[in-house]
Amino acid sequence: MKNEKNFTKHIVVFVISSILLTLALNMLIMPVLTKPKVEETNYSFFLDKLEEGDITLVQVKDNEVKFKVETENKKQVYVTGRMYDPNLVERLHKDKNVVFTENFEERNILLEFLVGWVLPIIFFVILWNILMKGMTKRMGGNAMSFGKSNAKIYVKAQTGKTFNDVAGQDEAKEALVEIVDFLHNPDKYAEIGANLPKGALLVGPPGTGKTLLAKAVAGEAEVPFFSISGSEFVEMFVGMGAAKVRDLFNQAAAKAPCIVFIDEIDTIGKKRDGNFSGNDEREQTLNQLLTEMDGFDGTKGVVILAATNRPESLDPALLRPGRFDRRIPAELPDLNGREAILKVHAKKIKTVENIDYNAIARATAGASGAELANIINEAALRAVRNNRKLVNQSDLEESVEVVIAGYQRKNAVISQKEKEIIAYHEIGHALVAAMQKSSAPVHKITIIPRTSGALGYTMQVDEDEKFLMTKEEALARIATFTGGRSAEELVFNTCTSGASNDIEQATKIARAMVTRFGMSNTFDMIALETVTNQYLGGDTSLACSAETAAKIDAEVNDIVRKSHQKAVQILKDNIDKLHELAAFLLEKETITGEEFMAILNKENNNNL
């Protein structure tokens, strides 16, 4: 009812404004548009035209004479100053063509009607249509249905998703199984007096399958699935978002048992800070959502699922018991999870037998489910480009590199000198990594440029999944990152810009050691830096004084410097291997970890 009144109010305001603007047009603008153009002239021109008989209309005033001249070509109105002429009226009276008038201005009734009424009406009709179409698009349907929810409703046949389609999220699936069981057998829970949590919040990085999990729950429970994004609640009119929330819960109650899924709930669920300059519409929508969650009966089988990758920004009122009781993490998959995800997506494409998915999973540490799906798709595209009907292992390995570093720049022209520098740079990384006990094994080395800007790279792959990083491993990583620059300095006695990303990564690890990991020699177990947006890049901000920040910078610099010196020493001790491996890489452009280790072990055996 409130929305209908608002809509009627907007119509009334528009109509009244249109009438007022039309009247103003007729009173102020129309006289200017319809007033005839007057040209000034001299008195002799007036007398000449009077003698020639071309004057048809005259208005005589005390100080001026206005007259209209009509010829075969045109009609024109003139004005001239009045001279002393006692016989003027008599001469004008003798001329039968001349007409005296008090009101000289002529009115074009048709023009006045068209300009004053028809054109404004047409203009306002067009403007109204444009406004209504804009409202229609913004409201996601009929503009007259203000406050209606735009939620997409799916049934089992439309979602087509079950827990078999979700891999790598075993903990999340286990937490959602109870919800599925409740939707199947609500009486079992009602009999003992238990209430299922009204809401479950799915949190995790982008691409980890939060929406897919919600659809799988609906598919397993075989109940209707309402899906809507948080941004669809925010409207141009105050109160529309709250009305949509009410309508959504009314629809859900009518189709219970069902699942309501709100994606990106942080759009409307951000913390209320009490600032009056905030978004009133968003806060009204949030208040209505909180009210609706308190109002509906949890025993009827309406389950609210929501997803976000910014849980720290949500209002505490959303997360209290009785609303979103459960927080279900959808984290990045581990090694087994990545392998399972690859196999699930590989079912959709044709592959050769004996694909080693474990090797691909080990090479994609930290990849999300969406990225793994993209790797499978890139492998299929590569097979088509190579005129093959089946995807093989090389397609998958190349697709990993495409996702990580981009496509190969086959037409890039690099001088021989720069190729040598790049080769020594990459072998420097690999050699420093191989000569340290805490480093991951080298998997692949290449000096083929990529579209991401990398002129070459060294890929390391851990044999097992690791969840912790020791201080020794952190220092080994920093030394490995400095190995490329160390090789340039040792062989060419110079340094290039190719180490910019290595420097950034080494500094990032060294700073984390000091500020977050408690691996500092200066500070004890003190958190000097806080992480914000954990699932969206993990940006950090210092929480210390300026003096402490200066000490942090000094220790970070010391860690990187010592690691750099360590890398230089490793390369000096293995200078012959550095030259031989760089020459081999220059010849092959891409070598595997096995080829790299074969040369390294051959050298060691010869020394023995």
N, C-alpha and C positions, 0 to 999 in steps of 0.2 A: 504493500500500500504506500509506503514511504517513497519507494522508487517511482511509482506511477505519479505521485504528486510532484516529485522532482521533475519528471519528464514533462508533465503538463505545464509546470512553471516555466520550463525552458521554451516551450511552444508559445506561451502567452508573451514572454519577453521578446521573442523573435518577431511575432506579429506586430506588437506595439512599436518596436524599433523600426520595422519596415514602414509602417504608416507615418511615423514621425519623419523619417528620412524622405519619404515621398512628398510630404507637405513642404518640407524645407527645400526640396528640389524645385517645386512649383513656385514657391515664394521668392527664393533667392537666385536660383540659377536660371530658371526659365525666362525671366525678363531680359537677362543678358543674352541668352541664346536667340530669342525671337525679335529682339530690338533691331530695327533696320540700321544699316551702316550709313552714317552721315559724313559727307565730305565738305570741308570748308572751301569757300570761293570768294571772289570779289563782287562788288555790286554791278560792275559793268557786264560781267558774265550773266548775271540775272536779267539785266535789261536786254542783252542780245538774245537770250533764249525766249524771253517774253515776246520780242518782235518776230522771232522765227516760229512761234506758236507751239513750242515743244513742252511748255510748262502745263501740267495738268492739275496740280494741287499746290495751294499756297497757304501758309500760316504766317500772319503778320503780327509781330509783337512790338513792344515799345523800342527795343534796342536790336532786334534781329528779324530777319525774314528767312523762313524755311520753305523750300519749294522742291517739288518733285519733277524731274525731267524724264519724259518717255520718248524714246526713239525706236526705230525698227530693231536696233541691236540690243539695247539694254534699258533698264530703269535705274535711276540713281537719285538719291535725296541729297540736296545741298543746303548749306546754311551760310548766310552772309550778314554783315552788319547793315542796319537800316540807315539810309541817308535821308537828308531833308528833301522830300519829294512830295509836294501837295497833290500832284495829279496821279499818284501811284494807284490809289484805289479806283480811280476812274478808268485808267488804262487796263487794269486787271478786269474790271467789270465788262469792258468792251470785248475782251477776249472770251469767246464762248467756250473755249476748252478748259478755262481755268475754273477751279472749284475752291471756294474759301472753306476753311475748316478750323475748329478750335482744338480738336484732338488729332494731331497729325499722324500718330503712330498707327500702323496697320497691324491687324492681328491675323495670324494664320492659324485658324482653329484646328485644322488637321495636324499641323506640325506640333502645336501645343499639346494636343491630346496624345500623340505618339511619344513625344519626348517626356512629357510630364507624367503620364500614367502607364502607357503600354510598356515602354522600355524598363521603367523601374520594377514593374510586376514580373517581367521576364527575368530580369537580373536577380531578383530575390528568390524566384522559383529555382533558378540554376544554383544559386548559393545554398539554398535549402537541400537540394539533391546532393551537392558535394558534401555538405556537413553530415547528412544521413549516411552516405556511403562510407565516410571516414569512421563514423560511429559503428557501422556494421562490421568493418574490418577489425576495429579495435575490440569490439565486443565478441568477435569470433562467430558471428551468425546474424540473426535478425536484430536490427538496432532497436526494435520496439521491445525486445525481451530483456530489459535491463535487469541486472541482478541474477541472471540465469547462469548456472555453472556450465563451463565448457569442457567438463571432464569427458574423456573418451571412455566408453564402456566396452569391455571385451568379455566374451564368454570363453569357455574352454577351447572351442574350435578356433577361435581367433588368436588367443595367446599362443597356443601350440607349444608352450614351454613347460618342462618339468625339471625336477632336480637332476635328471640324467643329462640335461643340457648345460648344467652348471658344474664346472670343474675348478679345482684349486681353492675352493672356499668351503672346506669340510666343516670347519667350526661354525661358520655362519649358517650352513644348511642344518646342522644339528640344533642350533638355537631356534630355527624356524619350524622344525618338525612338530614341536608342541603346538604351534599356532595352527598348522594344518590339521592335526588331530582334533583340536578344539572345534574347528570349522566342520569337521566330519561328524564329531560326536559331542555336541555342546551339552547334551543331557548328562553325560558322565561327569562333567565338571560341575554342573548345577546341582547334581545330587549330593555332592559332598560339600557344597557351599563355596566352591572356589571360583574366583573370577579371573579370567585370563587378562593379562595386561592389555589395556586398551590400545596402546601404541608401541611400536618398535621403531627405533631410529637406526638406519643403516648408515654407517660412516666409513669413509675410506678415500683413498686417492682417486682421481678421475680414471675411468676405464677399468675398474676392478669388478664391475658387474653388479652394481647395486640395483639398477632397474631390472636387470635380468633375474636377480634373486626374487624381487617382488612379483614378477610375472610367473616365475616358477612356483611360488607359493600358491598363487591363484590357480595355476594349472593343476597342481597336486590336489588342492582342495576342491576343484571343480565348482568354483563359485564365481559370480560376476566380479570383474576387476575394473575399478574406476581409476583412471590415470589422469593426473593433471599436474602442471608445473606451477611452482610458487609464483612465477612472474605473471601468470594469467589472472591472479586475484587482484593485481594492482590496476586500477582503472583511472580514467580521466576525471570521473565524478566522485566526490567524497561519498563513501557509504556503499559504493558498488562492490568493492572487494568483500566487505562484510556480508552483503546480500548473497554473493556467490558462495561463500562458506555455508550460509544457512541452506541454500538450495542444494549444495553438494551433500550435506548430511541428511537432508530430507529424502533425496534420491537413494542414498545408501540405506537409510532405515526402511524404505519401501522394498528394497531388493535384498534385505538381510536373509541369510548370512552372505557377506561379501567382503571384499578388501578395497580400501581406499588408499591409493598411493599418491603421495605428494612429493614430486621431485624438486630438488633444490629448495628445500623448505627455508633455508637461510634468507631467501628473498623477502619473506614476510615475517620470519621469526627472529630477527636480530634483536639484540638487547635493547631495552628501553632505558635511555640514559636520563630521562626527565628534561631533556632540552626541548623547549617549546618550538624551536625552529626546525624540528625534525619533520619526518613525513607522517602527517596525521592519518592519511589514508592507510599507510602500512600498519600503523599502530592500531587503528580501528579493526583492520582485518585480523591482526594477531589476537586482539581481545576477543573477537567473535570466535576465532578458532579455539581459544582456551575455554570459552563458555560452552561451545558445542561439545567439546571433549568431556567436559564435566557433566553435560546434560544427558547424553545418550546412555542407554542401559548396556553394560558390557556383556550381559548374558544373551543378547540377541544375535551375536555373531558378526558384529561390525568391527573389523580390525583396521586400525590406521597404521600404515607403513609410510615412512618418510625417509628421504635420502639427502645427504649433504656431505660436502668435503670441507666444511668449515664449522665443525661442532663447537669450537670455542667461542664463536660469535652468537650462538643461540641464546635466547632469553631463558634465565633459570626457571621461569614459570612453566616453560614447555617441558622441561626435563624432570620435574618433580614427580613422585609416585602418584599414580592415578591418571597420568597423561602419557608421555612417552617413557614408560617404565623401563624398557629394555634398550640397551645400546649394543647393537650388533656390529662388530667391526668387519669390514670387507677389505682386508689388507692385501698388499702385493703378494702374489703366490710364491711359495718356496719352490725348491727344485722339483719335488714330486708333483706339486700343483701345476707348475709350468709344463711339465711333460704331459700331464693329464689334459690340460687346456689345448696343447698342440694337437693331441690325438682327437679331441672332440671336434676341433675345427677342420682337421685333416679328413674327417669323414665326408665332408662336402666336396672334396676334390679327388681326382684320380692320381694315385701315386704308385711308384714301383714298390716291390716288396722289400722288406728288411730296411726300412727307414730307421735310422738311429735318432729317435726323438730326444733321448737323454742327452746326446751331444749338443743338440740345439738348445735344450733347456739349460745346460750348464753355461752356454755362451750368452745367455740372455738374462743374467742375474739382474734383478730389479725391474724387469719388464712387467707391465700390467697385462690383464687378459685381452684388452683391446689391442695393445701393441703386438701380442702374440698372434691374434687373429689377423692383423695386418701383415705379419711375417708370412703366414700361410698363404694369404692372398697374393703377396708379392712373388712368392715362389711359383704359384700357378701362372701369374702373368709372365714370368721369365721363361717358363716352359713353353708357353704359346709363342713368345718372341723367337724362341729357338726352334720352332716348328716341331715340337714334341707333344705327344698326347698324354704323357705321364710325367709327374713331378718326381725328380730324383733328389738325392742327398745334396748335390752341388747347388741345386736351386734353393734349397732351404738355407744352406750356409751363406750363399750370396745375398739372400733376402735379409738375413741378420745384419750383414754389413750395410745393406741399403737403408735399413731402418736406423742403424746407429750412425752411419757416416754419410749416407746419401749415395746417389748413383756414381758410377765411374765417369770421370771426365776424359773420354777417349781422345778428344781433339785438343786437349791442353798441351801447349808447346812449352817445355821446360828445358833450359840449357843443360849441357852436360855437367857444368860446374855445380849448378844448383841440385842436380840429381845426386851428385856425389855427397853434397852436404846433407841432403835428406836421407840418403842411405846410411851415412855414419850416424846421423841423429837417431834414426829408428834402431839401428843396431846398438847404439849406446843405451837406449832404454832396455832392450832385450837382454843385453849382456849384464847390466847392473842387476836386473831382476833375477837372472839365472844364477848369479854368484851370491845371492842372499838366501838364507834358509827360510825366511818368513814371507817370501814373495810367491805369488801364484805362478804356475808354469806358463811359459810362452806358448800361445796357440797358433799365432799367425803374424807375419810381418809383411808389410807391403809399402811400396813407394808410388803406387798408382793414385793420382789425385782423385778426390771425391767432391761431389757438388756441395757438401757442407762447408767446404773451404779447407779441409784437411789435405795436405800434400802427401801424407802417408800416415800410417799408424801401426802400433804394436798392440795386438790383442792378447790379453792374459785371461785364462779360464781356470778357476779353482776346480780341483777334482771333487770336492765335497761342498755342500752348502754350509756357509758360515753365517752365524748370527751375531757373533761378537768379534771385536777387533782389539788385539792386544797392543800394548805400547810398541813392542818390537815390530809388529806388522805395520803399524802406522808409520814408524820411522823408515821401514823398508819401502813403503809406498812413496814416501817423500823422496827418498834416494833414487828410486826408479824414475820418478817424474823429472828429477834433475839430471838423469843420465844422458838425455839428448843434448842439452846445452853443454854438458861436460865433454861430450865427444867432439862437438864443434870447437870448443876452446882448445882441446888437446891436439886435434889433427890440423885444424885450419888456423889456429891462433886468433880466432875471432868469434863473434856470436851473432845470431840472426834473430829475426822476429818470429821464427817458427816455434819458439819455445813459449809463446805467450800463454797458451792454454795450459801447458805444463806448470808454469809459474803460478797461474791462478789456482789450479788444483792442489799444488803443494802447499801454497799459503793457506788454503781453506782447511786442509787437514791439520796443519800445524796450529792454526788459530783454534780449531775445535779441541785439540789436545790440551791447550792451555785454559780455555774459557769454559769448556763444557765437560770434558772427559776426566778432569782431575789428574792429568798426566804431566803436570807442570813441576819444574824444579824450584820455582819461586813461590808459587801459591800452593795451599793445601787443597782439600776437597771443597772448593768454593765454586759455585755457579756464577760466573762473571758475564754470562751471555744467556739470553732467553730466546727460545725458538717460537716464532709466530707462524700461523698458517702451516701447520705440520704437514697437511696433505697437499698443499699447493706450493711446493718449492722449498718450504722450510726456511724462510727468511729469518735472520737473527738480528737482535739488537742488544747493544752493550748495556749492562746494568751496574755501572761502577763509576768511580770518580775519574777525573782527567789524569791524575797522577797514576792511578792503577792502569788506565788505558795505555799510558806511555810505557809502563813496565811490561804490559802484555805485548805491545809491539816489539819491544826489545827482545823478549824471549822467543817470540815467533821468528824474528830475524835470526836469532842464534840457532834455533832448531834447523831452519832451512839452510843456513850457512854450513853447519856441521854435516848435514846430509849431502850437500853439494860437494864438500871436500871428500866425503866418503866415496861418492860416485866417481870423482876424478881419480882417486887412488885405485879403485877397482879397475878402471879402464887402463890406467898406467901399468898395473900388474898383468893385464891381459891384452897388451897393445897388439901383439901378433894376431890374436884371435879377432880383435876388432877389425884389423885390415882385411883379413881373409873373409870374414863374414860380410863386411861391407861390399867387397868385390863380388862375392857370390850373389848378394841381394841386387846389386847393380845389373848383373847379368840376367837374373831371373825375374826381377821386379816384384815378385811375390813368392815368399817361401813359407812353408809350414813349420810348426813347432818341432815336428820330428826331424825335418831337415836341419833346422837350426841346432838342435841338441846333438845330432849325429856329428856335425863338424866340431862342436864343442867337446864331445866325448872323445872323438878321434884325437884331438889335440892333447887331451888329458892322458890318453893311453900312450901316446908317443912320449910324453914327458915321463911317464912311469917306466 
